[in-house]
Amino acid sequence: MQRVAALFLPLWPIERLWRAEARPGARPEPQRPPASLDPLRDAVAKEQEHACLVPRGGGWRPGARWAREDQLGKVALPPVTRARAKHEVGRKDEAAVNPFRTMPADDGARSKFLPGTGRGTARAASGGGGTPRGTSLVESPLHHAAHGPPPRSGEDHAPLITSLRTGSRIEIAAACPAARALGLRPGMAVTQARAQVPGLDIRPADPEGDRAHLASLAVALARRWTPTVAIAGDNTLFLDLTGVAHLHGGEARMVARLRRILARLGYSARIAIADTPGAAWALAHFPSDGLVCMPGEQSEALAPLPIEALRIDTAAIELLHRLGVQTIGQLAAMPRAPLVRRFGATLATRLEQALGRLPEPLHPVVPPEPIALHQRFAEPIATAEAIEYWLGTLVPRLTAALESAGLGVQGLELIADRIDGVPQRIRLGLARPNRDPAHLLRLLKRRIEDVEPGYGIDALALHVRRAALLGPEPVVERLDEEAAPDIATLVDTLATRIGQRRMWRMRPVESDVPERSTARMAVLDPPGRGDPRAKVDDVRQLDRNPALHPWHPGWPKPARLLARPERLDHVMAELPDHAPRRFTWRGRPHRVVHADGPERIHGEWWKHVAEADHVRDYFRVEDEEGRRYWLFRRGDGEHAVTGDLSWYLHGVFG
């Protein structure tokens, strides 16, 4: 009998955002207003007015701790207005000791009883009845247990929603639980939501990213839990558990374990199991008595659910509501022929599929298999010519497999299995996806010398470690126009010799601080896109000046800067605006013969508050040997808050 599980992720887009931010407090916990503990505080204070440290039933003993002279001042004396009766002594004005030992809480935390009342606190167990030192009633575990954790200091998480444009209307695509509690629902206009709840945290929706991430989750489940996993909608997966539930300890244990794993990853899920996909979907999306439907009982489980659980269109749902049909049980009791004539075959088909009378096939996702080619030999090979010959056989077969899959290789690994069990590995990285057999073979031949055959190689294998889609490439539209040269082949050749990490190019970054004005990028990364189209009311459109060059030609800088500015010693310079006359760098003195500057650079106070007063004065200097350096002084030479007037070397001109 078929058994299907429906995995429903109600907060999939929101939880993807929380997980992508990867910061503490990204997923806020619900905070409740603290309750007033004044009545409890007054009651405890009145109880402690006549408390006594005399142990109950202990009597007076010479030398007892409470009877010593240094402790007499701490004993609460009885009121002088009335003499106490014998039956009241030790029972009304004395704090009794709790006869039971404090038990730890179930979750391993402290006891959740009120401290200072002798009920479950550590001091009560040791004989004291007062409030422990350093503990206040507001910070008691009772308050935390009843009203949740204390609010985070300095953090105020606004309700989070995602927006999606539908024509000329911007709607809510998803909402967090806090936003739903305030009445916000998907499909509501964002303008209405802003008017209803000020201070919303609105993020742009990413439906394509949500679907791609859901597909990756389906592939992971298909590789680990069940071979048949299908995607149903934007937040639901179908898992065919037929013949696999016993491998995970049964259906209940499998569901509990899968829910714990998803919760550990930050996703909340509802998982329902039934005989049909329709019944499992309905039980997962709508509140029901149980999430695991026993075999053959889907009719009774679906009867109280609303008709929206059948996955039918909105028009049919509205018409059924006007006819007085609210639940699936009422709909199942009606004859099918009138339903088909009035609503079409879709309604009756969905109903029969949910009840198990019609089959509902699943369209499973197919996990991509890694592309790898193996070649074993009857006799071991040990020469470079033999390895080159068999590579000439394997590489065309590999490119044919890549072409059939529409992929291009970006990471390739050659594994040569030796007789002694020590594999020899050659890894190649390509700048762009490629499946040219001549180019791949040429790169592999250059690395054959790195293979140590030892006593012989009995197998060769080519593994595609990283691949990307490789489709048609654009060509030049005009025949008389020359196409841009393709340097991908040259980059791959150089990377094979010196390594991919040693090749990069610089790109400008909008920053005044020299070490932040550049960043590394890959050699063949596409150029950055232009600025997005500004809005109609953007004031930046009033600026008609041309864009400034990222590196001002009037103030040249070294092509390469030091990783960290190096401090200079024995600097002789006149303050506040003169270049140094001499300095010592790396133990070698230099005498300056020519200098230019200063070029003053202020700290980026809008990014880093600590740089609000920082100042650097840069100078271009040339020593007597003709070497040119780029120096700077911290501070303007007049105000101590701008810097300590120390000198540094930041770069060397070529």
N, C-alpha and C positions, 0 to 999 in steps of 0.2 A: 504494500500500500504506500502511495506517495505521501510524503510529509514535507511541508514547505514552511520555512520561517520567513517572516517579513521583518526586516530591520528598518525601523523608522527613526530618522534623525531630525527631530523637530526644530532644533536651533542650529542647523548645519552652517548657514552663511555667517551667523553671528559668532558661533564658536570658532569658525575658521579665522575670523578677524582677531578674536581674543588670543588664539594660539599663535597667529603670525606676529602679533606684537611682542610676544615673549618677554614680558616685563612683569614684575610683581604687582599684584593688584589690578591686572588687566581685566580679570573677571571679577567684578565687584560682588561682595556678599551683601545680602539684604540687611539693612540696618534699621533697627526699631528704636523709637525714642525711649530713653531711659525712664523707668518708672520711679516715682517718688518713694524714697525709703524713710521719710521722716517719721511715720508712725512706728516702724520697727526700731528706729534709732531711739525714739522716746521710750519705748517699752524696755529696751535693753538698759537704758540709763536708769530708769526707775528700779529695775531689778537689781542693779549693781549698787544702789544707794546703801543698802543694808547687807551687802555681801560680807562674808567673813572667810578668812583663810584657814580657819580651824578645820582639820579633817573630820568629817562626820563619823561619829562613833569611836574616835580615837581617844577622847578624854584628855586630861592634862597630864603631861609627863615632865619631870624636871629635865631641863636641857633641850626640850623640843624646839624645833625651829621657830614655830609661831610664838613660843613663850619667851624667847630671848629678848633682851633689852633693845637690841638694834632692830627687832622686828615688831615691837609692841606698837610703834607709831603707825604701822601699816594695817593693824587690826581694826576693822570697823566696829566702833563702840555702839551699843544699843541706845535708842533715844532715852533721854532723861525725863521725859514727860510722864512716862508710865512704866511701871515695872512689868516685865514679861512673865507670863505664866510658864510653869514647868513644861507643859505640853507644847509650848511654842518654841522653846529653846532648841536650837539645832535643826528646826524644821522649817521655820518661816524666814528667819533672818540669816541663815547660813546657806551657802551654795553647796548643793549636794554633788558628789562625784558621780559621773556617768558610769554605771557598772559594766557597760558594753564597750569593747574596743572598737576604735574607728576602722571601718572597712574601706578599702580602696574602691574608687569608682570603677564602673565597667570598662570605661575607655582608658584607664590608666591615669586619669587626671586626679586632682585633689577631690576630697569629699565635697559634695554639693549641698551641704547643710550650712546654715547660717553660723558664721564664726562668732565666738564670744558668748554664746548662750549655753555652752556645755552640751551641745548636741552634735557630736561627731567631729569636733575640732580637736586638734592635737593637744591644746592646753586643757581642754576638758578631760581628755583621757589621762593626762598627767596630774590632775588634781586641781587645776585652776578653773575658775568659772568666768573670768573676765575676758575681754577682747584681747587677742594677742597683739603684742607691740608691733607697730608698723603696718597693721592691717586695718583698713577702713571698711565701713559697711558698703560704700559705693563700689569698691573693688572686690566684693565678695564673689565667690564662685556661684552663689545663688543668682546674683544679678546677671552673670555671664550665661548661666544655663537658661534663665528665663527670657532674656532679651538679646541673646546672640553675642558675638564678640564685640568688644568696644570699638567705636569708630576709629578709623585710621586718622592719625594727625596729619593735617595738611592735604588730605585727599578728599575730593568730592566727585564721585563718578556720576556723570550725567547719563540718562537713559540713551541707549544706543539703537539707532535704526539705520537701515541702508535704503537708498533712494534709487529709483530707476525711471528713466524718461520713457513714456509711452505716448508717442505723437507729440502734442503740445502740453501734455500733462505730466507732472513729476509725481510719482506715487511711491508709497512705502513698499519696498520689496521684502524686507524682513525686519523684525523687531525683537529686542531682548525681553526677557520676562518682566523687567522693571517697566519697560515701555508698554507692554501688554497690560500690566496692572493699572496703568494710567489711562487705558481705553484706546490705545493706538493699535491698529490692525493693518496687516498687509492689504494693499489696494487703496488705502486712504491717501488723500492728497497731502503732500508734504506741507503746503501752506496751512492747511487745516490743523495738522499736527503741531506746527510751530505756534499757532495761535492757542491751541489747547494746552500745550506743555512747553513753556519757555525754557531755553537752555538745553535743547536736545543736542546730542552728539550724532550728527548726520554724516554718514560715509557713503561714497558711491558704491553701488552694487557691482558685483563681478559674477554674472551668471555663468560665463564661459569657464572662469576659474573654478567655480563651485562644481560644475559638471565634470571638469577634468580631474579635480581632486576626488570626487565621488567615484569616477572610473578607476582611479589608482587604488582607492580603497577596495573596490570590487575585485581588482586583480590580486591584491594582497589576500583577500579572503578566499579567492579561488585557488591560490597556491597553498594555503595553510589549512583551511577548514573544510571546504567542500568543492568538488570540481565544477559544480554548476551554480553560478552566481549571475543573476540578471539585474539590470538597472530598471527601476520603475519610477519614472518621474524625476524630480530634482532632489529628493531627499529620502528615497526608499530603495532598498535592495531586497531581492528575493534570493533565498538560499535553499537549494534543494537538499534536504537532509536525509533522503532515502538511502539507506545502507551506510551512512557515515556517522549517525548520532552515537552509536555504541562505541565508536573510536574515541569519543570525548567524554565518556562516562554517562551517556544518556542525554536526553533532550534538556532536562531541567539544568543539569550541571553544565552542559554546553552553553545554554543561554546565559546562565549566571557568569560563567567565565568570560564569555564574549562581552558582556555588559561591563565587567570589571576592567577589561583591557581598554575598551573605548573610554571609560571614565578616567582611566589613568592618562590617556592621551588628551583628555579635555573635552570629550564629546558625550552628551547625554543621549540615550537611546531607549526606545521601546521595542521589544522583540516579542512577537507573537508567533505561535506555531499552530498549524491546522493542516487538514488534508488537501486543501486547495489554495492556490495563491490569492484568490479573491477573499476567502474567509480570513486568511492570515493578515492581509492588508487591512481589512475592516477592523479586526481585533486590535491591531497595532495603532491605528489612527484614531480610534474612538474608545472612550472609557468603557470597560467591560468588567465582568466578574473575574475572569481569568484570562491570562495571556497564553496558556497552553490548552488548546482544545483537544479533547480525547478523540481518538479515531472514530469516525462515523457520527459525531455529535455536533457537526458544524451547523445544522439546521437550528438546533436549540440555542446554540451560542449566538447566532446571527439574528434571531427573532427579535430581541429587544433593541437592536441597534437601529439608528435612523437610516433612512434610505440614501443619505449622502455617502454611506459606506460602500455603496455598490460601484463607485467610480463612473457615474453617469453625468451627462451635461446638466448645466444649471437650468435650462428651459424645462427639461423633463422633471427636475426636482420641484420647481415652482408649480407646475401643473399638477403633480401628484399631491402637493400640499393643499392646493385648492380643492382637490377631490377628497381630501380627508385622509390620505394615506401618509402616515408618519414613520412607520417602522417597516423593517424588512419582513417581519412576520405577517403584517397585514398585506404586503405586496405578494408574498409567496402564496397566500391563500386565494389569490385571484386567478381566474383562468388566463392562460397564456395567449390564446388567439385574439381576444379584444385588446390586450396590451400591445401585441405586435401591430395590429391595425391602427392603433392610436399613437403609439410612441415609436414604432419602428422595431427592427430586430435587435438593436443594440441593448435596450433595456432587458428584454427577455434573455438575451445571451449572457449578459453580465450576471443576472440572477441565477441562471442555471449553472454557470461556471463557479460561482461562489458556493452553491449547494452541492457541487461535485457531480452534476448530471451531464455536463459537457466538459470536454478537456480544454485546458488553457495552457498552451505550450509556452515555455520560457525561452528567451533568446539569450543564452549565456555569453558572457564576455570570455574572450580567448586570451589568456596571458601570452604575451610575446615570448617566443623562444629565442635564446641567444644564438647568433649565427657562429658556427664553429665548424671547421673542416679538419679531419684527421687522416693521416697517412702512416700506415705501419709497414715495416720492411721485413722481408724474410731473413736478410742478413744485415747486420749493423753497418752503418756508413760512418766514415770518419774524415772525409775530405771536403774542402770547400766547394769543389766542383760538383760533388754529388748533392750537397745541400742546395746549391744554386739550381741544379737541374730539377729537383723535386719542388723547390719553391716556384719555378716556372710552371709547374703543373697545378699547384695548389692555388696560386693567386688568381688565374682566370676562373677557376671554379668558385672562388670566393666572390669575385666581382659579379658573376652571374647570379649568385644567390642574393647579393645586395640589389642588383637591378630588378629582380623579381619582387623584392620587398619595397622597392622605391626608396632605398636608403643610400646614404653615403657614409663611409667610415671616417671617424674622427680619432678613434683610439684603437690601435691594433697591437696584438701581442702574439709573438711567435714563441712556442714552447717546444724545445727539443728534449725528449726523454732519453737519458743515457742508460746504459746497461746497469750501472751501479746505483741507479735510482736518484741521481742528483740532476734535477731538470735545469736546463739552460734557458733563460728568458730574455727576449728582446722586445722592448716596448717602444712603439712609435706613436707620436701625436701629430695630427695634421691640423693646419690652420683652418681649413674649410672642409666640409664633407666632400669626399672624393671616392670614386670607384673606377678610376683609370688604372687598368692592370699594369701598363708600362710604368707609370709613376710609382705605384706601390711596390712593384718588383725592384725598381731602381733604388728605392729607399731601403728595402730589406737587404739588397746585395751589399750596400755600404756597411751594414752591421754584421755581416757573416763572420768577420774576423773576431767579433766579440764572443763567438760560440767556442767553448772548449769541449771538443768531442770526447776526450778521455779514451776509454776503451771502445767507444762506438756509440752511435745513436740508433735506436731501434724504432723511433716514432717521431713524427713532426705534426704539430697542430697549430692552426691559425685561429685565434679567438678575436671576435669583434667586441671590444670592451665598451666602446662608445660610438653611437651612430646617430644620424639626424636625417630628416627628410631631404631628399635631393631631387628637385623637380626641374622643369625647363628653366633655362637661364635667359634673361633678356638679351637681345642683340641690338646693335646700333641701327637706328631707323634709316639714316641717310647713308648711302653707299660711299659718298665722298668724304665722310667723317671718319676719322680714325678712332678705333675703340681704345679705351683705357687699358694699359698693360696689366696683365694678370700676374701678380708676383707671388701667388700662393705656392707655386712650385718652388720658387727660390726660397721662400720662407720655410717650407718643409725640409728642403735640403740643408739649410743652415741649422735648423732646429735639430736635425738628426746628428749634426756634428757637435754643437755646443749646448744643446738643450733648449727646451721651450721656455723655461723660466728666465733665461738670459736674454730674451728678445722681447722688446716692448717699444712703444713710442709714447711720447708725452702729449697730453692734452691740456689746454688752459682751463683754469678754474677761477671763477670770479672771487678774488680775495686780494687784499692789499698786503698781507703778510707773505713774504717770499716763499717760505716752505709750504704754504697752503695754496699757492697760486698754480701749481701743477699737480698732475696725477698720472699714474701709469695706466696704459690701456694696451690691449692686444694689438699686434701689428696690423691685422686685417679687420679690426672692428669697424663697422660702418660709422660714418660721421654722425654726430648728434643731430637730431631733428631741430628745425628752427623753432622759435618761440611760438607757442600756441596762439591762436587767434584771440586777440583781446576782446573783452566785452564792450558793449556800446558805451557804457558809462565809465570806462577805465580812463583815469586822468593821465596815464602814461602816453596816451595817444596825442596829447598836446605837445610832447617833446618831439621837435622836428630835427634835432641834431643827429648826425650819423652816429652809429654805434662805435664806441671806443675800442681800440685794439687791446687785447688782453695784456700785452706787454708793450709799454710805451717806448717808442723808438728813441725818444730823447734821453731816456735813462736806461742804458743797456745793462743787462744782468748776465752773469755767467750762464753758459748753456747747462752746466751741471753744478749743483750745490752740494756741499758736504752733507752727509747724513745728519749730523748735529753740528751746530756752530762750535768752533774750538776757541777756547779762551786764549788771549794773548797776554804776554808778560812784558814788563819793563817798557811800557808804552809812554812816550813823551809827546804830549800834544798840548796846545793852548786852548783854553776854554773861552767861550762856549762853542764856537763854530769852526774851529780850525782842524785840519786833518793831522794825523800823527806824523811826527818827524822820524821816529824809529820805533820798532817793536821787535819782540822775540816770539817766534812761532816754532813749536816743536824743538826748542833748544837752540835754534839758529837765529842770530840777530839779523835784522833787515833795516836798511836806511832808505827812507823814502826820498825820491828826487822829484816826482811829479804826483799831483793829487787833484781830485775833482770831487766836489760835494759841498755841503751835505745834502742828501736826499732823505727828508724826514718822513717816517712812516709811523702812524699812530696805531694803537691796538684796536682790535675789532670789538668795541664795547657792546655792540648789539648782539654779538654771539657769546662773548665771555665777559662777565661782569668784572672779573679780576684784571682785565686789560683796559679798564676805563682810563687810567692815567699813564699807561705805558707808552714810551716813546723810544724809537730807534733812529739814529742818524747814520746813514750809510755813506761811505766814501769809496771811490775808486782810486787806488794808489798804485804806483810803479816804483820798484826798488832800483838800486843802482845796477843790477844785473839784467834789467829789462823785464822782469816778471811782474805781472799785474794781479792784484788781489782786490777782493771785495770785503771791506771791513765795516763794522758798525759799532757804535757806542750806545749803551743802554742809558737813556736819560738825555735831557736837553741841555745839561750843564748849568741850569739855573735853579730848578726845583728838584728837591730830593725825592719827592713822591714819584717822579717819572722814571727813575732808575738809579742804580748805584755807580754809574759812570765807568763800568767795566767794559773792556774792549774784546771783540770776538771777530774771528775770520769765518765768513759764511760761504765763500766760493773763490775759485781761481779761474781767471780768464785764460782761454787757450791762445 
